[in-house]
Amino acid sequence: MPLCVVVTRDVEDRYRGFLGSAMLELAPGVYAYPRMSAGVRDRVWTVLSDWYGQLGRGSIVMTWADTSAAGALGVRTLGSPPKEVIAHEGVLLTRRPLGRGAGIPPLAQETSSLISE
C-alpha cells in the first residue's frame, strides 16, 4: 500500500470536498495518503474520472509508487493541457501535442527567414 498523491488545478470545489474526505490536503490542490490500497485508489480515480467527464475543467494528476511500472511510478492524468506519460528506456517522459509553429524555437524561425531572403 504505497503513498498516493493527487494534484488538482483549476477544478470545481466538489473535488476538494471529496478528496479532503479521503486524503490529507497538504496544500491547496495537493492531496496525499500514506498507505492507500490499489482498490481504494481505483475507486477514488473512478469518481474523479466520472466527474471530470461531466465537468471537463482543469487538470488532475494521480501518482503512486508502483514497482511494476516504468520508473517505478504509477501515473494517471486528466485534463489540459493534454499530456501522455510514456516510458522510454526505463524513464518516464511527458509527451504533449505540438502547437502551431512548435518544434522550432522562435530565434531559429527568425534566423531561417533571414537566411532565405
C-alpha angles and dihedrals in degrees: 000000000000132000112279123203127189123190121192129189128189096348132142121275093251089075091055092051094047097044091043090057092053103032142026114266104224096178134349105304095000118108131177139181119187100212111021115163120227090248094054091043090053092049092049090049091049091056092046092048093048092050092045090052089056100038103027099191131128127352139283130197125188121189136174140162110276117171091193094057127082109274088011089269127114114210133183124179139189128181145018140012087037112238135179120206110213134178117234119178091336095311126107115234132182117229120195129184113261116245127217110304091007121144094046116079113233092246091052090050090053092045093049091052090051092051093051094052 
